[in-house]
Amino acid sequence: MAYLYLLAAIALEIAGTFCLKLSNGFANPVPTFLVFVFYGLMNVPFILALASLPLSVVYAIWSGVGLMAAAALGFAYFEEPITTARVVFLGITFTGVVGLAVSLQHSA
């Protein structure tokens, strides 16, 4: 169940990050408002995930997956350039997130 909470926290964080870009520096009121809604709601499942999982693993997975999703949104929706360096470093991030998740399973 803790991983479902973590997944919900990640989804809300990604929605908040997407709205950050859409807010255009507070110029667009609806996405600006939604930033606060999504980031505020994100804390509920995040805290529930922390009740069962170690902070280091939860935070690393949450931030790593959020970073990779933000990059994917940037590439797909905002037409940011996909460079070799970005792909390589996203791959390193992915490896780190998977490694931490696997290490949690082996330490239990």
N, C-alpha and C positions, 0 to 999 in steps of 0.2 A: 504493500500500500504506500510505503514511503516513496517509492519510485514514481508512483502515479501523482503524488503531491509534487514531487520535484518536476515532473513533466508539465504539470499545470502551472507551476511557478515560471518555468522556462517559457511556456506559451504566452503567458501574460507579460513577461519581460520583453519578449520579442515584439508583441503588439505595442507596448509602450515605446520601444526603441523606434519602431516604424513611425509612430505618431510624432516622435521627436523631429524626425526629418520632415514630415508633412506639416508640422507647425510653422516652419519657415521663420524661426526666431521669434516666436510668439505672434506672428502676423496673422495666422489662421486660428481663430478661437476654438473651433470644435476639436481639431487634433491636439491643440494645447491642453484643453480640458481633459481629453482622453489620456494624455500622458500621465496626469496625476491619478486618474482612475485606475489605469492598468498597473502602474507602479505601486499604488496603494494596495490594490487587490493582490498583487504578486506576493506580498509579504505573508499572507495567510497560509497558502500551501507551502511556501518556503519554510516557515516556522514549523509547520506540521512535519515536513520532511526531516527537519533537524531533530525532532524528537526521537527518531530511530536511526539516523545515519550520522556519521562523523562530519563535523563542520568542514574539515579540509576537503573531503570528497564531495559533499553537497555543493560547496562554493565553487570548487574547480569545475565540476560538471555543469553547474548552472551558468557560470561565466563563460566557459569554453563553448558550450553549445549555443549560448546566446551570441557570442562573438561570431561563430561560424554562420549562424542564421542571419545575423546582421550583414555579414559579407555577401551571403547569397542574395538577400534582398537588394543590397546595393548593386550587385551585378545584374540581377534580373529586372528589378523594377525601376531603379534609378540610373541604369545604364552606366554604372561605374566600370572602368576598364579592368579586365581580367589580365593580370600579368603573371609571369612565371613565378616571381618572388611571392606574390600573394597566394598563389596556389600551393607553393612549397610550404610557406609558413602556416597556412590553414591546415595542411596535412600534418605538420608537426603538432599543432594544437589538437587535432583530432586524435593523434597517437597518444598524446598526454591524457586526454579525457578518457579514452578507452583503457589506457594503462591504469589510471586511478580506479576506474570502476572494477577492473579485473583484480586489482590488488585488494579491494574491499572484499570481494568474494573469497579470495584465498586467505584472508586474515580472520574470517568469521569461523 
